[in-house]
Amino acid sequence: MAFSKTINALEGSIWDKIIVFAIPMALTSLFQQLFNSADIAVIGRFSGSQALAAVGSTATIVNIFINCLVGTSVGATVVISHLLGEKNEKAAQEALHASVCFSVIFGIVLGILGLLIAQPVLRLMGTPAEVLDMADLYLKIYYLGIPFLTVYNFGAAIFRANGDTKKALLSLTVSGFINVALNIFFVVFCGMSVDGVAIATVIANIISAGLIIYYLTKEQGLLHLSFSKIYWHTGMIIQVLKIGIPTAIQGMVFSLSNMIIQVAINSLGSAAIAASTVALNFEMWAYHVLTGFSQACTAFVGLNYGARKLKRCIRITRWCMLEGIIASIFVSLFFILLRKPLVALFTADTVVAELAYVRICWIISFEFISMVMDVFSGALRGWGFSLLPAVITTAGICVLRVIYVYTVFAGWPDFGVLMAVYPLSWLVTAIGITIAYFSVKKKIIATQMRVWAE
């Protein structure tokens, strides 16, 4: 097995390889968010505040599905990286083809589920009547592209297992620019509204999935995809799901808790909804810059754990944490200092803008806490401990936010008070996951090293 065409995470320096991995990963996520922001910008400027609020009210629902499929795909990264580290070529090929097979079936199931629950969930969240029909239309069109989005994310996860984040970036860049062009065409020139941006997104998902599969078929060596070898391998899929399901739950917990918060935001009126829609773009940009470090931690720790290089796993985690925190500070300063001109790109409504400033300051200022939580979670997943961070996140994020919304916010229904729950829940969860990381590390040093020696 050779790593010459990808990052050699098993040998040599670490800090620079993390950056080489994280930059394309961050750019991929940034482009994805930028193209999503283009949807919002086009809608906000050419279809009005109600259409903007309609798309914004769907964000938490969409994120539940995205976090589900992205989290599940992490299982493929971990399993394949372990097998590559062990140099188990046959099993790595089986895991790759089983993962692609599962992604197709899983994506279709998720898409159908989304179509069925779209309107009931919108009503449950208290979506304002004036935007309900538009929100429902947007979601139902959007979910048609979920199967393709699932295939893309699993393909990207497979490449990440071997340290390659460039293929996903190339695939998304091409599809993303097409998405933006179609947004403008459908909304500005064809006079469409939320349906136009939803159709553009579906087309872009089809293109990104097609490109990532194309790159896998052209790949040489262990990550080569052959259509004739795609089949349901129960054993491998179970291994992927053992890591992927808890990771998906961890991501979905964030979205479920955000759904509770969205209900609270909805109760504050359409201006608060629109403001959150605008501010969320910058939060996601900031988060996606940082996610490359947690993903690097998962992939690199997984490879080195498979190769039985425990001390290197610990060094990788330290470097990911240090670089991630430094990056988070710079990113936070950028968005906070430029919040006014950035918000102006999305809305000219002064009330909406002022509320957006409040959300940006409350949330982006504390991204470094989220960085601590994500890197240690990534390291635990790389070691194969995926359930533990999921449980801690459920308690620290979901439970705490629900309690906060129905106690503190209920007694003081203010937008700023509601936003304070984000850094508070991050802090509690980060403390829990940090304790878990050092406990697991101590356990592995005490037990696994002895097993390997035998």
TORVODO-651831 format. One record per residue: x, y, z of N, C-alpha, C in turn; residue in three letters. Coordinates in steps of 0.05 Angstrom, whole numbers, plus 5000, padded with zeros to 4 digits. Atoms other than C-alpha are relative to their C-alpha. Example, Ala and Ser with C-alpha at 12.3 -4.5 7.8 and 13.67 -1.06 7.14 Angstrom:
% TORVODO-651831
501849765000524649105156501850245000ALA498449764999527349795143498550225014SER
***
This chain:
% TORVODO-651831
501749765000500050005000501850255000MET498449765002502650694982498350245006ALA501449754994500751375007501150244985PHE498649795014504851764957498350204987SER501849825013498852074924498350155019LYS501549874979495752274990501950085022THR498349924977498152525057500949755015ILE498950224984502752045093499750065029ASN500649934973499552095161501449825020ALA498750204983503551505188502850075008LEU497249954995510451805186500650304997GLU499149725003514252465192498550205017GLY501249784985511853135217496949984999SER502950014997504653235238498650274994ILE501449745001502853975242499550094972TRP500449905028503854125168498049824985ASP501950195014499953505145497250055009LYS502749934991494053705188499050244985ILE500849765015493954375153499449934971ILE500550085028494554055084497449854998VAL502550145000488753605102497650195005PHE502149844990484654135137499150224980ALA500749785018485054685084498049924978ILE502050085020481554305027497449925014PRO502450084985476654025079498450255008MET501349754993475154725104498950144976ALA500949875024474654995034497549864989LEU502350165009469854435016497550095015THR502349934983465354605075499250304995SER500549715005466155355062498550044974LEU501449975026464155284989497149905002PHE502750104996458254865010498250205013GLN501649804986455955395059499750254983GLN500249775017457555945010497849974979LEU502150055019453155624958497350005012PHE502549994985447755535010499250295006ASN500549724995448556265028499150154975SER500949885025447656434955497049964996ALA502950045000440756124960498650215017ASP501249814982439256575019500150294989ILE499649735011442157194986498150064977ALA501749975024438357094921497150035009VAL502849994990431856954958499550275014ILE500449764984432757535006499950264983GLY499949765017434258044951497950014979ARG501950005023429457824897497349885005PHE502750124994423657454932498850115025SER501249874977422757854996500549865026GLY499450104973423057745071498449755007SER501650244994417457225073501349754988GLN498650225013421056775024502649945016ALA497650044985427456885064499449865027LEU500850134975423956695129499149714995ALA500950275007420956085094502449814998ALA497650165003427755815074501449975027VAL498750004974430556005142498749815020GLY501550174982425155625179500549704995SER499550285006427254985145502949915007THR497150054997434655035164500549775021ALA499550214980434254615228499049734991THR501050265009430054075195502049884980ILE498150095020434854025136502649915014VAL497650074986440754005184499849735014ASN500350264988437953405220500749784981ILE499450205020438153005156502950014991PHE497349985009444853275135501949895022ILE498350104979447953125203499849705003ASN500450284999444952435201501749864979CYS498550135021448052255134503050055002LEU497249944997454652615147501249845023VAL499050154977455352295215500349714995GLY499950285007453851605189502449954981THR497850035018459051705134502750005014SER497650014984464351815188500849725007VAL499550294995463651075203501749884978GLY498450105023466450935133502950105002ALA497349894997472351395146501649855020THR498650134978474151065212500749714993VAL499650285007473250345188502149964979VAL498150035022477050435123502850105009ILE497449914991482650835157501449805018SER498850214983483650285209501149784982HIS499150225018484149765153502450084984LEU497749905015488950195113502450005018LEU497850004981493250285175501049725006GLY499350284996493149535186501249864975GLU499250105026494849435112498449754992LYS501850225007488948965105498550084974ASN500949905026487749085031497349894992GLU502550135008482148585019497750115016LYS502249904984477948825077499550304994ALA500449715007479149565058498350024974ALA501650005025476349414988497149925006GLN502750094993470349055018498550235014GLU501349784985468949645065499350234981ALA500649795020469350145007497549944984LEU502250065017464449784962497449965016HIS502350034983459749615020499050285008ALA500849734993459750355040498550144978SER501449885022457750574971497349884996VAL502650145002452250054968498150115021CYS501649914978449650275036499150294995PHE500749725004449851015017497750044981SER502249975020445150914958497349935014VAL502550094986439950535000499250195022ILE500549824978440650985060499050274990PHE500949745011439951615018497149994990GLY502850035009433451364986498150005023ILE501750024976430551195054499750285013VAL500049744988432451875082498350204984LEU501649825018429452235021497049955003GLY502850064997422851875027498950095027ILE500849914973422552005102499650305001LEU500249715000423852735091497550104986GLY502549925015418152795040497549965017LEU502350074984413352465089499650185024LEU500349854975414852885150500350304997ILE499449715004416253575119498050185013ALA502049814990409753925133499249955029GLN500750044971407953585200502250125018PRO497949894983414753785228500050315000VAL500249705002414054505203497850105018LEU502249914982407354555238500749965029ARG499250064972410154235301501950225011LEU498149804992415654765302498750285002MET501349744998410455325299500850194978GLY499349835022412555585231497650194994THR502249815005408556225217498449934976PRO501950085022402456115172500750134974ALA499549865025404756635122502349884985GLU497750115014411056245105499949694999VAL500250294998408655525118500049864972LEU500250135026406855345046502650024984ASP497549975014413255625017502249825012MET498050174986417455265070499549704993ALA500750275007413754615055500949934971ASP499250045028414954684980503049974998LEU497050015001422354824990501049735010TYR499150254988423254215035499449764982LEU500850235016419553734989501749984975LYS498250015023423753924929502849935009ILE497350044990430153934970500549705006TYR499650284992429053224996500449814976TYR499550165024429152964924502949964995LEU497250025004436553094925501649865022GLY498750134977438052744991501649754992ILE498550245007440052074959502750074987PRO497549925013445352424917501950135020PHE498349884979447852834976501249795018LEU498950224984448652195015502349854986THR497950135016452751864960502550175000VAL497749815001457152484955501549995027TYR498749994973458552495031501449745006ASN498650254996460251755033502549984983PHE497750005017464851834974502250175011GLY498149824987468252425008501249875025ALA499050134976468852015072502049784994ALA498250205009472251455035502750124993ILE497549875007477451925007501550105025PHE498849904975478652235076501449795015ARG498850224985480251555104503049964992ALA497250035009486751575063501450284998ASN498749744999488252305076499550184976GLY500649855024485252575011497550175003ASP502349824997480753185018499650164974THR500149845024481953464948497749924981LYS502150095018477053034909497350115007LYS502649894991471153254951499950304994ALA499949715005473353984943499450054970LEU500449975029473653914867497149954992LEU502850075007466853574863498150225009SER501949804990463454094906500450274987LEU499649755013466754684872498550024974THR501350015026464154484804496950025004VAL502950004996457154324829499050255013SER500849764987456954934873499750254982GLY500349785019458255434818497649974982PHE502550055016452855104777497650065016ILE502249944982448255164837499450315001ASN500349704999449455924842498950104974VAL501049915026448456014767497049934996ALA502850095003441955624769498250165019LEU501649834982439556024830499250264986ASN500549745014440256674791498149964977ILE501650055023437256374729497049955007PHE502850074992431056074763498550235013PHE501349804984429656644811499850274985VAL499949735013431857274773498850004973VAL500950005027430457074702497449854995PHE502550155004424856564709497850085019CYS502049904981421256924766499149805021GLY500750204979421256314812500950105027MET499449914973422056354887501549775014SER498750224985423755814939500249754984VAL499950245017422255274887502450014982ASP497749975018427655554842502749935013GLY497550064986433255524894500149705008VAL500150284992430954834916500749824976ALA499450155024431154564845503050024993ILE497149965006438154864835501749835019ALA498650164980440454514899500049714992THR500350285008437853844875501849934977VAL498250045024441453904808502950005009ILE497349994990447854104844500849745015ALA499450254985447353484890500449774981ASN499750215020446553034829502850024988ILE497449965013452853334798502349935019ILE497950064981457053284861500249705005SER500050294996455052554872501349874976ALA498950115024456652394800503050034998GLY497149955002463552714804501649845021LEU498550154979465552374870500249714993ILE499950285009463651694842501949974976ILE498150015023467451854778502949995010TYR497350004989473752014819500749735013TYR499550264988473051364857500649784979LEU499550205021472650964793502650044986THR497449945013478951304767502349975020LYS497950024980482751214832501649744996GLU498350235002488650734830500549885028GLN499350124974490050234886497549935017GLY502050114982485850084947497450155000LEU502549855000480750634938498650004973LEU501350035027478850424867497349885003HIS502850104999471350334859499449864974LEU500950155023468849794812497049945004SER502950034997461349784800499249715004PHE500650294998461449024794500449895028SER499450104973464048964865498250135022LYS501849884980458649394898497949805009ILE502050194989454448944943499650055030TYR500649974972451348905011501649805017TRP498350174983456748645058499150065029HIS501249954974453048575124502150065022THR498049974979459248505168501350284999GLY498749745003462649125140498150235006MET501949794995456349545142499450035030ILE500449994971455249355215502450155013ILE497749864989462349595230499850304995GLN500349715007461050255194497850125018VAL502249894985454450345231500750025030LEU499249994972457650205299501450275007LYS498849744996461750835290498150224990ILE501649795013457051215244497450085014GLY502649934987450451165282500450185024ILE499649814978453051465347501050284991PRO499149745010456552015307497750154988THR502449875011450152145269498250105022ALA501749914977446352175335501250255012ILE498749764989451452675361499450254983GLN500649785018450353115300497150075001GLY502949965000442853025302499050135026MET500649884975442653215375500350314999VAL499749725004445353895356497650114985PHE502249905016439953965304497449995015SER502450024985434453725349499850225021LEU500049784980436454215403499750274986SER500449765015436854755350497150034991ASN502849995007429854565329498350115023MET501349884976427554715400500450305001ILE499349725000431155375396498650154978ILE501449885022428055505328497150055007GLN502849964991421155415359499950265017VAL499949764983423055945410500450254983ALA499649775018425656405354497550064985ILE502649965014419156305316498050165017ASN501949864982415356555376500650305002SER499249724999419157215371499350154975LEU500949865024416557365301501849964976GLY498650045025418757385229502750144998SER497549855000424257905241502249835014ALA498050174987427757435290500749764983ALA499450235018427056855241501950084978ILE498349915022430057255184502850075010ALA497449934989435657515229501749755006ALA498650254995437456805251500949874974SER499350115026437356585178502550134989THR497749855010442357125160502549935017VAL497750044982446957025221501049714998ALA499250285002446856265213502049954978LEU498150035021450656345148502950045010ASN497349934990456656655184500849805021PHE499450214980456256155241501049754986GLU499350245014456555585191502750044985MET497449955012462355915154502249975020TRP498050024979466155975219500449715008ALA499850284991464555265239501449834979TYR498950175021466454975172503050054996HIS497149955000473255315174501449825020VAL498850154978474554935238499649704998LEU500650285001471454265221502249834988THR497750155012477554065180501849895021GLY498150094980481553995244498849765015PHE501350244987476553515278499949774981SER500050225020475953115213502849894997GLN497350095002483553095208500749825024ALA499550164976483852835279498849724998CYS501350265003478952275264501549834980THR498750165021482352055199502949935008ALA497250054993489552115224500349815024PHE499950184977488251795291499149724992VAL500950265010484451235256502149854986GLY497850125015490251095209502249905019LEU497850074982495451095264499249805021ASN501050214981491150695312500049734987TYR499850255015490450165258502849904997GLY497250075003497950185250501449965027ALA499050044973498850115326502050215008ARG498249784993502150795334498550195019LYS501749864980498751025398501250275007LEU498849754992503751565417499650214978LYS500549825022502951875348497150105000ARG502849924997495451875358499650235019CYS500149804980496352295420501250264990ILE498749765011501052785385498250134979ARG501949895020496052855328497850165013ILE502249874986490553035376500950275011THR499049754989494853565409500450214978ARG499649815022496753885343497350104988TRP502649925010489553885318498750205018CYS501249824980487354215382501350284998MET498549755000492754755380499350164975LEU500549865026491854925306497050084998GLU502949945002484254895312499250245017GLY500649784983483955375370501050264989ILE498849765013488655875336498250094977ILE501749945023484355835273497350115009ALA502649914991477955925312500150295010SER499849734991480456565344500150204977ILE499849825024482356885277497350014986PHE502650015014475756665245497950165015VAL501949864984471656935303500450304998SER499449725002475157605301499150114973LEU500749915027474057655226497050064997PHE502849975003466557555229498850205019PHE501149814981465357975291500750284991ILE499249735008469258575265498650094974LEU501249935025466058545196497049934999LEU502850105000459058345218498150194986ARG501949825012455658985194500050004970LYS500050025030457958985121499249734990PRO500750275008457058235118497049965001LEU502950034997449858255144498650164978VAL501249825020448458825095499849864972ALA500250155025449658335038497449844997LEU502350175000443457945059497450145005PHE502549874993438458445085500550305003THR499949714996437059195084498150085023ALA501849954978432059135141501650055026ASP498349934976435159495202499349835024THR500850174977431059095253501249724998VAL498850275004433258435223503050015004VAL497149974998440458685218500950015029ALA499249974972440758885292499949745015GLU500350264988438258215314502149804991LEU497950175011443157865268502750065014ALA497549934986448958255302500149875027TYR500250124974446557995369500849704999VAL499450295003446757275346502949954993ARG497250045008453557335313501850035023ILE498249954977456757625375499849795022CYS500450204979453757125423501249734992TRP499250285008455556505382502849994989ILE497450035013461656635339502350075019ILE497949934980465456945398501149765015SER499250234984465656265431500549744984PHE499550245017467355805373502349835010GLU497750154990473855615407499249785019PHE501050214982469855225459498949774984ILE500950215018466454845403502349844988SER497650135011473354705375501149785019MET499150204980475454355439498349755000VAL502050225000469153935439500349834975MET499950155025469853735365502649844997ASP497550145003477253555366500249755018VAL500050234982476753105427498049794991PHE502050205011470452785397501249864976SER498750125024474352675332502149795008GLY498050194991480052335370498749755011ALA501450234989475251885408498849824977LEU501050165022471951675342502249864985ARG497750125013478751545311501049755015GLY499350244984480151055368497849794999TRP502350195001473350725355498050045022GLY501949944978469751045415498150214990PHE501949815012463851365379497650055018SER502449984984458251245429500450205023LEU499449834977461551615487499550294995LEU500649725006461752305456497150064993PRO502849965007454752205430498250025025ALA501550004975452052065500500450275014VAL499349754986455652665530498850244986ILE501249785015453253115474497050015004THR502950004995446052895484499350145026THR500649884974446353095557500850295000ALA499049734998450553725549498850194981GLY501149825020447354005487496949995000ILE502950025003440353735478498450055026CYS501549984974437953655550500350285012VAL499649744987441154295575498550224984LEU501449795016438354715517497049995003ARG502950034996431354435526499250125027VAL500549894974431554595600500250315000ILE499549715001434255295586497650144986TYR502149875015428955455534497450015016VAL502650014986423155245579500250105029TYR499849884974425855575642501050294997THR498849735001430556165631498650174978VAL501249845021427856385563497050045004PHE502949974995420656255583499450225020ALA500449784981421556735641501050274990GLY498849755011425557245600500249974970TRP500150055028423457185527501350224983PRO498449805015428957605496501949854981ASP498350135021432957445433502949955010PHE497250034990439757565466500249785022GLY500150204979437857135527499949724987VAL500250265014436056565479502649924988LEU497450065013442656615442502249915020MET498050074980446556545507500249705006ALA500050294994444655815511502149854983VAL498050135016449555645455502749975013TYR497450034987456155805489499849855027PRO500350144974453455555556500049694996LEU500250295005451654865527502649894989SER497350085010458354835489501949955023TRP498150014978462154965553499649745017LEU500650244984458654415593500849754985VAL499450245016459353915536503049974996THR497150025004466754085523501449905025ALA498850104975468353965597499649695001ILE500650284998464853285594501749834980GLY498650155020468253065529503050015006ILE497149994992475153295554500649805021THR499650204980474452865615499949724988ILE500350265013472152285571502549934984ALA497650055016478152365525502449915017TYR497750084983483352335580499549745014PHE500750264987479751745613500549784980SER499650215020479751355548502949974993VAL497150015006486951535533501549845021LYS498750154978489051275601499349704998LYS500950285002485050635590501549864977LYS498650125023488150515521502949955006ILE497150034993495250635546500449765019ILE499750214980494050145603499449724988ALA500950275010490649585562500949944972THR499450065027491749645488502949954994GLN497150045004499249715491500949725009MET499350274990499549065531499049794980ARG501150195020495048705480501749994975VAL498349995024499348945422502749865005TRP497450134993505648715459499849704999ALA500450295000502748025466499849884972GLU
***
